[in-house]
Amino acid sequence: MEISHFLCLHLLVTLMFFEPALFADADVYSEALLSLKKELFDDQNSLGDWILSPGGETSPEKVTACSWSGVSCNEDSTSILGLDLSRKGLGGELSGRQFSVFKEVNSLNLSYNSFSGQLPVGIFNLSGLRTLDISRNNFSGHFPSGVSSVSDLGVLDAFSNSFSGPVPVELSELEHLKVLNLAGSYFSGPIPSEFGSFKRLEFIHLAGNSLSGKIPPELGKLQTVTHMEIGYNSYEGSLPWQLGNMSAIQYLDIADANLSGLIPSELSNLTKLQSLFLFKNMFTGLIPGEFSRMISLTDLDLSDNLISGPIPKSFSEMKNLRLLSLMYNEMNGTVPEGIADLPSLETLLIWNNYFTGSLPSSLGKNMKLKYVDVSTNSLEGSLPPDICSGGVLIKLILFSNKFAGSVPPSLTNCSSLVRLRLEDNSLSGEISLTFSLLPEITYIDLSRNNFTGGVPADIYRASKLQYFNVSYNSRLGGFIPEGIWSSPFLQNFSVSSCNISGSIPSFDSCESVSVIELNGNSLSQSFPKSVSRCQALERIDLSNNHLTGLLPKELSSLRALRVLDLSHNNFTGPIPAKLGDLSSLQYLNVSYNDFTGSIPSEKAFKSMDGSAFAGNVRLCGEPLRQCPGSLGSKGTGKLMLVLLLCLGLVVSIVAFTFGLFYFRKGNKGRWKMVCFGGLPRFTANDILKSFSSAESIESTTSLPALVCKAVLPTGITVLVKNIEWDPKRMKAMMEFITRMGNARHVNLVRLLGFCYNKQMAYLLYDYLPNGNLAEKMRIKRDWSAKYRIVMGVARGLCFLHHDCFPAMPHGNLKSSNVVFDENMEPRLTEFGLTYLVQMNKGSVGGTVSKQEEDNNATREQLQMDVYNFGEIVLEVLTNGRSANAVGIIRSKPRDALAREILAENEVGTDRPLQEEIKLVLEVALLCTQSRASDRPSIGDAVNLLSGLEPPRK
């Protein structure tokens, strides 16, 4: 046994002292790479083959590492020429001490990893380096000095890191540099004027940093540059005219760069330029007519500026133009006829300007248009008859103009069409769309026009249709087509105020339908019981028709139903009690029918006020009059008399006692109660007793906190907010609180009422126990859930801004003030409270002389609401990472930001979904622009977003 122990010990000592001998033949390159490996995090074991085999036979001249992944060598494997560690999931901080060994390496690629810390200065010991790619990592700090020692460097790609400090001037000393990419970091200060001295540079990308100062005119000396991106920074001043001397430039992007002044006409000298992007700046004045000299131009985007005047007629000479985007400017005049003669034009975006006149009559005839958006102008006349003659038109957006005439013939069978928005015009005639020939159409909005001839009978043959709205065409007439509910993807069907008659077709198949709006028509007969098949229904509005019969109890099976409006019809019989079991139901209106019996006592009915049941003369029960004989005995009359006498005696005693107390104490502590819809007619005493165990009103003088919850006598739980006020301002503040209470929308938390005296008020809100968005921001959600949140917040805010008169700013919009109801539907809370506080301080809501000042303050608050909405959208898109980081988000290059967010939302290769997310991102960036006047209204934002949702813009 002792001999065995001795042998084992001898073997262990031998291995300890002689293991290096096993690898004695390891070359210096392989040892350096093994040293580098020890510094790295390699969770995916991507460098698993970076090992030396003990006892392996190796030639003393050959490099062992030449067989390792990512290592490339010369033909005889005696020297390492390249190192490619890209996309290997590596991380950690690099010391750089190993790089001095690799004198022959000409290519180093560390991209698409998670390296952090400072870029090691030792990396510049790779003296033979020609290509250095460190893109898409997290290197930080200042870019190290010493790069000029790598004199043969031709490609430097540091895209998407976290570098800070000034852009290194030393880079200008690299005589062989052809590609310079420093985009997507936090470099600050000006672009070095020395960058104009590059002699071989072909590609320069500095976008998405924090660069400032003026763009150096010396950049105009770059005679070899073909691609320049320097936007998404915050420069000063105007665009240097000298950039018009960059004779080789083909791609120029200086978007979102805070530039102002005129667009230099000298840019027209760039005859090789193919793409020019100057959107999201503050350029003023006219578009230079000389731009037509840029005969190679294919993409021109000058959108979101302050450009005025007409589209130059000379644009008709730009025969290679594919994209023309002038949206969001202050342009006017007519659209030149010559635009229709551009054979390559695919995208025409001129919406939100002041254009007048008609569109060119031959638009679409000689081109293959794909995307056309001329909405929100003052265009008139007929729609171009050949708009879809090219056969590839995907989106036609013409809403909010003054177009007249009929639907053009080329649209009737435009098989490529996906979205059609013609609402808010003066179009007339029949809806001459052949739906069986529209296989790709998903969205149609023809509302607010003068169409006639009814809804086309073959509408159900549009197999991908999701959204159809033809509301407010008062002379449309006709009937609801049979089979409409069988459209497999139909989600929204809106035909309000169209003089439709007949009956509602049976719901034979309606799995996807979520919104049915048929109000303001002449529909008759009964409501089909087959509605129970529509389990996705969230909103039904059949108000102001002539419907009859019993209300189908099958409605109670619709578990997603939030809004049910059956008012102003001729329904009879009792209200189905099971309807009150719908936990999702937020709004119910059955007023002005002929319902009979008592109002059921289920929970949903208790939350509705008397207006929801008014006009039913044979209906009784809370919150209407008491039902006859509800005491339930033959001696009802006598019992009632006794009770009334007792009640009178009690009231007299209470009145005497209270009057005596009131006389002694004065009326300073007197409480009153105001109830809005959804709260039974409680007294102030009922409310105040719910706050504590105190029996007396006067003993309840304050709450333990500014916000708490309380359970009212009927079991309703409310959220209570405490505000104080100056007695002199009490009346004005009460009027504003009343406006808050009347603001009812499915995406607003209801203010149920308030209890007050001359010193303070308690505001009573619906209590929603499912938390707020800030708490749940990092919960993993699919895109549809995120989109539902974005649209819910947008709609709630849009109601406050555009449906309340005067407009009501939220005042404190943030993710913690977006709460969730029992169906996880987002609702805005705290709206108007900031304004109340300002009223109490006397800063708003004063005399007539302060009205203009108040209007300005309100306008600023509305614009700030839009900004805060954009912040919330960015938070949702980034799963909370962008909280308080809008500046950083906006500073990133748009394409890089889009890629990050697509990756964050795990959309994969789903192209339509990618486009939806990109558009939501675009709306968020519009809303968070630094200049308030550049932000869209929330109504415009909703219009942009509403095209995506089911139902989609």
Buried (B, 14 or more C-beta within 10 A) or exposed (E): EEEEEEEEEEEEEEEEEEEEEBBEBBBEBBBBBBEBBEBBBBEEEBBEEBEBEEEEEBEEEBBBBBEBEBBBBEEEBBBBBBBBBBEBBBBBBBEBBBBEBBEBBBBBBBBBBEBBBBBBBBBBBBBBBBBBBBBBBBBBEEBBEBBBBBEBBBBBBBBBBBBBEBBBEBBBBBBBBBBBBBBBBBBBEBBBBBBBBBEEBBBBBBBBBBBBBBBBBBBBBBEBBBBBBBBBBBBEEBBBBBBBBBBBBBBBBBBBBBBBEBBBBBBBBBEBBBBBBBBBBBBBEBBBBBBBBBEBBBBBBBBBBBBBEBBBBBBBBBEBBBBBBBBBBEBBBBBBBBBBBBEEBBBBBBBBBEBBBBBBBBBBBBBBBBBBBBBBBEBBBBBBBBBBBBEBBBBBBBBBBBBBBBBBBBBBBBBBBBBBBBBBBEBBBBBBBBBEBBEBBBBBBBBBBBBBBBBBBBBBBBBBBBBBBBBBBBEBBBBBBEBBBBBEBBBBBBBBBBBBBBBBBBBEBBEBBBBBBBBBBEBBEBBBBBBBBBBBBBBBBBBBBEBBBBBBBBBBBBBBBBBBBBBBBEBBEBBBBBBBBBEBBBBBBBBBBBBBBBBBEBBBBBBBBBEBBBBBEEBBBBBBEEEEEEEEEEEEEEEEEEEEEEEEEEEEEEEEEEEEBBEEEEEEBBBEBBBBBBBBEBBBBBBBBBBBEEEEBBEBBEBEEEEBEBEBEEEBEBBBBBBEBEEEBBEBBBEBBBBBBEBBBBBBBBBBBBBBBBBBBBBBBBBBEBEBBBEBBEEEBEBEEBBBBBBBBBBBBBBBBBBBEEBBBBBBBBBBBBBBBEBBBBBBBBBBBBBBBBBBEEBBBBEEEBEEEBEEBBEEBBBBBBBBBBBBBBBBBBBBBBBEBBEBBBBBBBBBBBBBBBEEBEBEEEEEBBEBBBBBBEBBBBBBBEEEEBBBBBBBBBBBBBBBBBBBB
